[in-house]
């Protein structure tokens, strides 16, 4: 195996696939998937099919609910398995003022960009880190905040859809003595479980959406607000809003359909968004763990991955 080649899963610079191995986060992420799949099963086979079957309304609700569930799980997977914006080894300031020293992270032993914060769970400095979310088993940062927002949005929408279907089914059954609700007591208990999940996670995701929307619109993070560094919240105007949205969702500062899908986030000028550029790589073309300490450099530029 060549020196410096990335392998395996984890959050270290040497890992090829970004995946946090924290036990608590892994359990929470698995629970998230199980809840979505459980609700999808109950709504499909215990509510829609016995009630509407393959009628036009039945097919429409089947399509909408399963599409929402699929997008929620897709967004969750992207939020969990995407590098949130970890500062790579070899990063350096975009503009170094003579006589000054750049911010340095003692735990990462490397440059710390202006909007980066160190995560003790991921053990990396993450650009524009908002918080570490156990439900996606990852930090929410510059490169995966879009996926986290979409996960919250689609979970909220399917929660509302599930409650609307169950309430409509309930009221359609009022006054009917038989032939309305199928599945018996066990089936009804499953539906009650969906009502509980939809209420709890619908309210939770709504609160989180409001919090994240404030962060996006003001171009701040949860950590910024906790530390009182919320200068961006005083900036207003349509141009500022669209610029902040483009930083989270990628592309130009104008609405695009790709903003509604958990697709790769790209920026016209990624260096200015991330707040750093890459120093010349050591001999061999890639940075390694030892190279970060001794500072050797060569002529090739090391690759920078944002997503």
N, C-alpha and C positions, 0 to 999 in steps of 0.2 A: 504494500500500500504506500503510495507516494506521501511524502511529508507534507502536512498542511491540508490534506484532502479531508473534506467534511463527511462524516458518517453518522448514522443512527438518529434517534429522536431525542429532543431535549431543548434547552434554551441556551446552551453554551455556544460560543462562536464556532466550535469544531463540529457541532451537530448539523446534519443536512436538512432534517425535517423539524420545524418548530413545533414542539408539543410539550407542554408543562407536565411534569411527572408528579406534581403535588398530589398526595393521596386524597385529601379533603376535596380539592378541586375536581379531581377525576370522578369522585362519587357524586358531587353536585351536578357535574356535566351529564353523567349517566342518568340521574334523576330527571333532568330537564328533558332528555330524549324520551324517557319512559312516559312522562306525563303527556307530552305532545302526542305520542303514538297511542296511548291509552284513550285520550279524548277523541282522536281521529277514528279509532275503531268503534267507540260507542256511538258517536254521532252518525257514522256511516251505516253501521249494521243494526243499531238499536233505536235510532230515531228516524233518519231519512228513509232507509229502505222499507221498514214496515209501514211507514206513513205515506210516502210519495212514490216509492218504487222507482220505475224508469219513466215517469211522466216528465213533461218539459220542466216543471219546477223541481222535480227530483233530480234530474240530470244537472240542472243549473246549480243547485245547492251542493250536489256532490262535487262538481267541478270547482266551485269557489272554495269550499271548505278544504278539500284535499290539496288544492293549489296553495292555499294559505299555509297549511301544515307543512307541505314540502318546502316552501320558501322559508318558513321559520327554521326548519332543520338545516337547510342549506346555509342560511345566514349564520346559524349557531356553529356549524362546522367550520365555516370560514373565519369567524371570530376567534374560535379556539385554536385553529391550526395555522393562523397567519402571524408572522412576526409583527408585533404591534408597533415597531419602530425602534428596536434595540440599536443602540449606537455600536457600530462595528469597531473592531480593533483597527487602528490606523486612521481613525477619524481626526480631522484637524479643523480649526476655525476657518470660516470663509474669509474673514478679514482680520489679520493679526496686527494690532497696533504696536509699533515699536516701543519697547520698554515696559510692556504689560505682559502678564501671564494669563493664559486661558484657564477657565474653570477646569478643575481636575477632580475626578471621582476616586477616592482612595480605595474603595471596594472593587471597582472595575479596573483600576490602574490605567485609566485612559481619559481622554478629553470628554468633558460633559457639556454638551450644547446648552444654550440659554434656556430652552423650554424643556429640558430633560430632567427626569427624576429617577432615582434609583429604586427599583423594586426588590425587596428582600426575598420575595418568593421566586420570582424569575431570575434573580441575581444578575440583573442587567440594568443599565440605564436606558430608559425608554423616552423617546421624544414625545412631548405633549401628552404625557401620561395623565389620565384622568383618575383612574383607580384600578385596583386589581379585583376582578369579579370572579368569585368562585363558581358561579353558574355557567360561565363559559371557560372556566379554568385557564384564564389568561388575563394579562393586563389589557386595559382599554387605552389605546394610544393613537398616535397619528395614522398608522397604516391599517388599523382594523376598527376604528370607531364607526365607520360606515356600516360594517357588518353587524356590530353590536346594536346600532340604532335600528337597522332593518329587522333584526331578531326581536327586539322589543316591539316594533310596530306590528309585525305579523302575528306575534303571540297575542297582542292586544286585540287585533282584528278577529282572529279565530275565537278568542274568548267571548267577544261580543256576538259573533255569529252563532256560537254554540248556545249562549243564553237566549238569543232571539228564537232559535229553532225550538228549544225545549219549552219556552214560554208559549210559543204559538201552538205547539203540539198539546200542551197542557190545556189551554183554553179551548182547543178544538175537541177535547175529550169531555169537557164539562157537560153534564146532562146525558152522556151516553153510558148506558149500563154495561155494555160489553163490546168486544171487538175493536177497542180503541188502542189500548196499550198492549204491546206484545212483549214476551220475554218473561212474564211473571214477576215474582218478587226479586229474583236475582237480577233481571234486566232493569227493573226500576231502581234497584240499589246502585247499579253501575251508572245510571243517568244522574242520580243524586250526587255521586262522586264527581261527575263532570261539572255539575253546578257549583260544587264547592271549589274545585280547581279553577274554573272559569272566573268565579268571583275573586278569589284570592290573587291569582296571577294577572287577571285583568286589571285590578286596582294597582298591583305592584308595578306592572309594566307601564301603566298610565303615569304613575308618579315618576318613574325613571325616565320616561319619554319627556316629561316636562322639564326635569332636571337637565337631561342631555340637550334638549332643544335650547335651553338657556345658555348652556356651555357653547353650543355651536354658533348661536346668534351673536354672542359676545366675544367669541374667539378666546375663551378662557377654559380652564379645567377645574375639576373638583379640588385638586391640590392647590391651584392658584387661589381659589376663594378661601380655602382654609388658612392659607398663609397671608391673605390680604392683598395678594398680587393680582388685582382684578382691574387693571387699567383698561383692558379691552372692553369692559362693560360700559364705559363712558362713551365709546365710539358708536355712532348711530348712522343711519342712512342706508338707502337701498344698495349702494355700491359696496359698503362694508359687509352687509348681510350676505350678498351673493359671493363676495370674496371668501368669507368664512365657510359658506356652504361648499364652494369649490375645493377648499382645502381639505374638507372632510370626505366629500364624495368624489373628488377628482375631476379632471377636465377643466373646461372653461367656466367662468362664473355665469352660467345660464343653465336652466333646468334641462336635464337629459333623461331619457327613459332608462338609461343604464344606472341612474341613481336609485331606481327602485329594485334593482337586481344585485345580488351579492357578487358582482364581478370585480376584477382586479382594479385597484385604485392607481391612477397615474396622474402625474402633474407635468405641466409644460416646463417648469424649472424645479426639479426635485431637490437640488442642492439648497436653494433658498428656502424651500418649505421645511426641509429637515434641519437646517441650521448648521450644516457641516459639509465638508468635502473630504475626499480621501487623500491621505499622504501617499507619496510614492511607496510602492510595495518593496519588500526585501527581495534579495536574489531568489529567483525561482517563481516570482510572479504572484505569490499569495502570502497573506499574513498568517503567522502561527502564534501560538501562546508565548513562545520564547521571544519572538521578534518584537512583541509589544513592550517587552521589558528592556531590551538592549538598544532599540531604536535604529537598527540597521535599515538601510533603504537602498533601492535600486532604481532602474529607469522605468519599469512598467507600472501601470496604474492598477491597483487592486479593484475588483468589481464591487459595486455597492448594490445591495438588494434592499428594496423598500417594502416588498410584499412577499 
